[in-house]
Amino acid sequence: MSSLDINYLFATQANGLGGLLCGLVVAFKQAVPEHNIQIPHLPAFRVKRLPSIIFVVHLVLFFTRLIHVSFYIETYGMVASWVFLRYYKVQDGIRGDRSETFSFASFFPDAMEPMLKPLSTVVYRAMVKIKALPPLPPRTLPLDGSDRQRLPSSTRRAPTCTMPSVVVHSRCVRWMSG
């Protein structure tokens, strides 16, 4: 259905940049979670805290009516980019980023993580059951990579890990250099 009302063209605001920027912040968190950011006259903080800081700032600005952008756009941008990077993005033959530093609970303060991990597990299993998210891939190698040398090169795959990113990074570096 279309309308010839000119107000729909010029008077209606469509805001999508906020969601795009929030998605970019989530991708930045995935790329360098332990990097420190120092802004003059503000305390330094780690990149892994940046999405939650942006979320809280947008929430406060939205409820105080200092911004007119719909808050759900920023929230959707963060959640959509996290779901894509966590479950669908294929990089180096590995689908998604299953590290603990990029889990849903890692977006919240450390005190809330123990409460959120069981909840996020239940939600993930429900989403897999209705086929909205892909299931975890089966592990093909032990985490230490001890069977890697016995496999032909065509079947070698990077280990899928759910450990902290520092451990995952060191094992993946050893896997790639060995």
N, C-alpha and C positions, 0 to 999 in steps of 0.2 A: 504494500500500500504506500502511496506517495502523497505528498502534500505540496501545494504551491505556496504555503505560508512562509514568507521570507524570514520570520522570527526564528524558525527552526535552524536556518542557515547562519544567522548572525548573532542571535541572542542566547543560543544554547552553548554552554561551555562543555568541552570534552577534554579531560585532563588525563594524560597517560604518561607524562614524563616522570611523575613521582614513582609510579610502579616500575618504570624502566630503571630509574636510579636505585631503587631498593633492590631490584634484581642484580644490578651491577655490584652493589655492596655485598650481596650474598656470594657472588662469584669471586670477589676480592677476598672474602673470608676463606673460601675454599683454597685459593691459590697460595696465600701467605698468612695462615692463621696466627702464627707466633710473632709476627712483625710488630714492632712498636710504632705508634704514631704520636708525634709530638707537635701540638699546635701551640703557638706562642700564647702565653698567659693562661694556659689550661694544663691540667695534669696529663701526663702521658698515659696511653691506654693501648691495649693490644687490638689487632685487627679482628680477632675472634669476638670481641665485644662490640664491634662497630654496628652490626645489624640490630642488636638489641637497643643500643643507644639511639640509633636512627628511629627505630620503632617507637620508643618512649617519647622522643622529641616530637615526632609526628602526632602521636596520640595527644600529648599536651597541647600542641598548637591547634589541633582539630577541635578539641573540647573547649578551648578558650576562644575559638572562632577567629584566630589570627591567620589561618589559612582556609581557603574555601574548597580545597580539593577533597573529594570524598575519601575518607580514611580507608575504605575497603580496597581502593585501587592500590595503595601502597602495600597493604597486607597481602593482596593477591599477587603483586609483583614479587614479594619476598617468598611466599609459599610456592608459587609456580616455578621460580628459578631454583629453589631448593629441591623440589621434586624432580625437576629435569636433571640437575647435576647429581643428585643422590641416586637416581634409579635408571635414567635413560641415556645419559651422555656416554658415548663410547670413546675411550682414549687408550691407545696402545693395546687394543684388543680386549680391554676390560670394560664392562658395562657398569657405569655408576661409581660413586665414591662411597664405599661402605665403612670408611674409617670412623672411629669414635669421635674424632675432633670435628666431624661434619654431621653428627647425628642431630636429630631434632632437639633433643634435650640440651645440646651444647649451645643453643641460641639463648639460653636462659642462665641466670646466675647459678653458680655451683651448688648453692643450697637447695635449689629446686630440681636439680638433675635426678636425684634418686626417686622423686615422686613422678617425674615425667617419663622416665624410661619405661616402666611397665605400661603406662597409658599409651605411649607411642608404639610399643610392641603390639598391643591389642588392636590399635587402629591399623597398623601395617598388616597384620594377619587378616583383618576384615577386608581391607582393600585388595589383598591378594586373592582372597576367597571370591570376591565379586569380579575378579580379573581387571581391576583398575590399575594395579601395579604389578610388575613382574616379580616372580618369586626369587629368592636368593639362588644364585647359581651353585651347583655342587662343587665342592673343593676337589681339585684334581691333584694337588700336591700337598705334602705336609708343609706346615708353616715355615719350617727351617730349610726347606728346599733340598733335603738330603737325597731325594730320588731323582733330582733334576738331571744328573749326569747319565742315568740309565735310560732316559727317555729319548727317542729320536727327536731331532730338532723341529720337525713339523708338528709334534704334539706338545712341545714345551709351552707352557702358559705361565703368566705371572701369577703368583699366589694371590688368592682373594683373602683379605684379612679384615678382621673387625677389631683390631688392636689400635692403641694410640698411634698417631701419625708418625711420630719419630721412629717407632719400632717398624712400622710398615715401610717407611721411607728407607731405613737402613737395610731391610730385607729385600726390598725391590732393587736397591742399588746393587747389593750382592748378587741378586738373580741376574740383573742385566750385565754385570761385569764378568760373571763366571761363565 
